[in-house]
Amino acid sequence: MKTSQKIPFFIFLFSSIGFHFISFSGISQDNFKTENQIFDTLIQTVKIHPLGDSPKTQTLSEIAPLQFQNLVLTFDKLTDYAEDYAVKIYNCNADWRRSDLAENEYLEDYNEFYILDNEPSFNTKINFVHYQFRLPKVKIAGNYIVKVYEDGDEEAVILVRRFCIYQPLFGTGGKSERVTGGNISVRNQEIQFVVNYANVDLLNPEEQVKVTIRQNGRWNKTVTNLKPTFIKTAQKRLEYNFFNTENIFRGGNEFRLFDLTSLQQNTLNIAKIERTALRNTAILMPAKSRQGKVRHDIFDDMNGRFYIQNRDVGQNPTTDSDYVKVFFTLYHPEVAGRVLILGELTNWQSSPRYELVFNPLFERYEGTFLFKQGYYNYMYVLTSNDYHTTDEEYFEGSHFNTENDYEIFVYYRPLGARTDILAGYQQIR
């Protein structure tokens, strides 16, 4: 029989070293933004992904076809007891502004749903409750956001997450290429593609069609509002073959990673695991800057993503995987600005919650952050003191031959429509 040694949450809250949590939820409707946000710092490991048995399903994009909508929202809250949460869904235009559609135009049901699937952690040292919610089916392809809030108080929002539903009315074909010409070719990649609209009658392609390209599943790494360079009406084909810099992305570097799927052995890039009755701490292998070096090949790079997995014990990784203090070290002289880790593990946001502190004794940056057992990608970045400007190449560099994921979103607005339909979608690498 399994036994449980869990920390009473109030003890964990005040005794943890290297990080502190202050629970806060709530945001005025006037300040509501349609972007990925977490408002309660006790909320961890937020994901939207297709349902699937493989852990790597968690690394797939939050996108599904209209005919087969199978997306699920999952998250944890670091607390001892389950809480009541409600959900609302909102349709958005291509630019992620709320559309003018009434809720009954894109939903079959009344727009308030309840998260009924919750389960406490089992045999973990740090208590949490795991929540899972199958997103309701929508009637129209397009951009959507899910808003989760405390039941009975719609302004007490705990998180907002984007997802997309597409209907393949348009065909797309694209590829990632090295930029040609001069120094710009060393660090950059460009996306060339075509859009075929054989099944749609377009009267004004430049106004009715909008295209967005996204890198590595990041909504803060996009190129938007691309216009076709050639319109071939007879072939019903739009060509996007650019000659300037409209479609260029920085190549970046392969992501760093650590394997936290086991606490019984030192797995990839884990130098040491310290176990106490109250908590576990994983000390990562020390890191150095990769600026000025060649592209760095690493094992199973997931382009910044992570998935939850536990190879030690238990039948259910979502509830049997513990939260672990992870200690990061980056050997580098002190720099002006702030040094952070960045990736899906930080919600792709430059946040003081994930800042490393310079230790002059060892001339290195150090930070300890809490993550659930799993397999993680990340990078080190330099930000301005106000966190508004982030330099992702200062420690990592950028290379034309880095392997990145790209997605092409083709939005279409029929004449008289009041929202943009996601009518074409393609993944390329």
Sequence and secondary structure as in RCSB ss.txt:
>XXXX:A:sequence
MKTSQKIPFFIFLFSSIGFHFISFSGISQDNFKTENQIFDTLIQTVKIHPLGDSPKTQTLSEIAPLQFQNLVLTF
DKLTDYAEDYAVKIYNCNADWRRSDLAENEYLEDYNEFYILDNEPSFNTKINFVHYQFRLPKVKIAGNYIVKVYE
DGDEEAVILVRRFCIYQPLFGTGGKSERVTGGNISVRNQEIQFVVNYANVDLLNPEEQVKVTIRQNGRWNKTVTN
LKPTFIKTAQKRLEYNFFNTENIFRGGNEFRLFDLTSLQQNTLNIAKIERTALRNTAILMPAKSRQGKVRHDIFD
DMNGRFYIQNRDVGQNPTTDSDYVKVFFTLYHPEVAGRVLILGELTNWQSSPRYELVFNPLFERYEGTFLFKQGY
YNYMYVLTSNDYHTTDEEYFEGSHFNTENDYEIFVYYRPLGARTDILAGYQQIR
>XXXX:A:secstr
      B HHHHHHH SS          GGG  SS EE  TTEEEEEEEE  SSGGGGGS SEEETTS  EEEEE
EE SSS   EEEEEEEE TTS B S  HHHHBSS S EE  EEEE  S SB  EEEEEE   BSS EEEEEEEEE
TT TT EEEEEEEEEE   SEEEEEEEE  SSTHHHHEEEEEEEEE TTS  S HHHHEEEEEEETTEEEEEEEE
E  SEEETTTTEEEE  SSSTTEEE     EEEE S SSS  TTEEEEEE SS EEEEE  EE  TTS     TT
  TT EEE  SSS S HHHH  EEEEEEEEE    SSEEEEESGGGTT   GGGEEEEETTTTEEEEEEEEESEE
EEEEEEEE TTS  EESSTTT   TT    EEEEEEE  TT SS EEEEEEEE 
